Amino acid sequence: MRLKPLFDRVVLLPKKSESESKGGIILPTAAQEKSQIATVVAVGEGGTCDGKAAPIKVAVGDEVLYSKYAGVEYEEDGEKYVIVRQADILAIIK
């Protein structure tokens, strides 16, 4: 990956959307929900919040839950990434 996020930005690789419902019905692409679970692939060096240092709390390789409509989508080598602020990450999945 050629991206190095700045400040409190984090680059995420979203998990693929489910193409089949729980009942076994195959969903068309338009009906599939965007996944909110992703893997952290790059992190910035941190930033400030209200004039105080705000260190990055996630690390490369962490699986996280992020806000549904957060971030900017970016595509490289056929993979779709999402660049979000650290504040848009809701939780680390353990």
C-alpha positions as CSV (number, residue, x, y, z in Angstrom):
1,M,0.0,0.0,0.0
2,R,1.3,3.4,-0.9
3,L,-0.9,5.4,1.6
4,K,0.6,6.9,4.8
5,P,-2.3,8.5,6.7
6,L,-1.7,11.9,8.4
7,F,-2.5,13.0,11.9
8,D,-5.4,11.0,13.4
9,R,-6.4,9.2,10.2
10,V,-6.6,5.4,10.0
11,V,-6.8,3.3,6.8
12,L,-9.2,0.4,7.0
13,L,-9.8,-2.7,4.8
14,P,-13.6,-3.4,5.2
15,K,-14.8,-7.0,5.3
16,K,-16.7,-8.2,2.3
17,S,-20.5,-7.9,2.5
18,E,-22.6,-11.0,2.9
19,S,-24.0,-12.1,-0.5
20,E,-26.5,-14.5,1.0
21,S,-29.2,-13.9,3.7
22,K,-29.5,-16.0,6.8
23,G,-32.4,-17.9,5.1
24,G,-30.2,-18.8,2.1
25,I,-31.6,-16.1,-0.3
26,I,-28.8,-14.8,-2.6
27,L,-28.8,-11.0,-2.4
28,P,-28.1,-8.7,-5.4
29,T,-25.3,-6.2,-5.0
30,A,-27.7,-3.3,-4.6
31,A,-29.4,-5.0,-1.6
32,Q,-26.2,-5.9,0.3
33,E,-25.4,-3.8,3.3
34,K,-22.0,-2.1,3.6
35,S,-19.9,-3.8,6.2
36,Q,-19.0,-1.8,9.3
37,I,-16.2,-4.2,10.4
38,A,-12.7,-3.7,9.0
39,T,-9.1,-4.4,9.6
40,V,-6.6,-1.6,10.3
41,V,-3.9,-1.5,7.6
42,A,-2.2,1.8,8.4
43,V,-2.3,4.5,11.1
44,G,-1.2,8.1,11.3
45,E,1.0,9.5,14.0
46,G,-1.8,11.1,16.1
47,G,-3.1,14.6,16.4
48,T,-4.6,17.0,18.9
49,C,-8.0,17.4,20.4
50,D,-8.9,20.6,22.2
51,G,-5.2,21.5,22.2
52,K,-4.1,18.3,23.9
53,A,-2.2,15.4,22.4
54,A,-4.5,12.6,21.2
55,P,-2.5,9.4,20.6
56,I,-3.6,6.7,18.2
57,K,-5.4,3.9,20.2
58,V,-5.6,1.3,17.3
59,A,-2.8,-0.6,15.7
60,V,-2.2,-2.2,12.4
61,G,-3.9,-5.6,12.3
62,D,-6.7,-4.7,14.8
63,E,-10.3,-5.6,13.8
64,V,-12.6,-2.6,14.4
65,L,-16.2,-1.5,14.2
66,Y,-16.6,1.9,12.5
67,S,-19.4,4.4,11.8
68,K,-21.6,3.4,8.9
69,Y,-21.2,6.6,6.8
70,A,-17.7,7.6,7.9
71,G,-14.6,8.2,5.9
72,V,-13.5,8.4,2.3
73,E,-13.3,5.4,0.0
74,Y,-10.1,4.7,-1.9
75,E,-9.3,1.9,-4.3
76,E,-5.8,0.5,-5.0
77,D,-4.9,-2.7,-6.8
78,G,-8.5,-3.9,-6.9
79,E,-8.9,-3.5,-3.1
80,K,-11.3,-0.9,-1.6
81,Y,-10.1,0.9,1.5
82,V,-11.8,3.5,3.8
83,I,-9.8,6.3,5.4
84,V,-11.5,7.5,8.6
85,R,-10.6,9.7,11.6
86,Q,-9.8,7.8,14.8
87,A,-13.0,9.3,16.3
88,D,-15.1,7.4,13.7
89,I,-13.9,4.1,15.1
90,L,-16.4,2.9,17.6
91,A,-14.7,-0.2,19.1
92,I,-11.9,-2.7,18.7
93,I,-13.2,-6.3,18.3
94,K,-11.3,-8.8,20.3
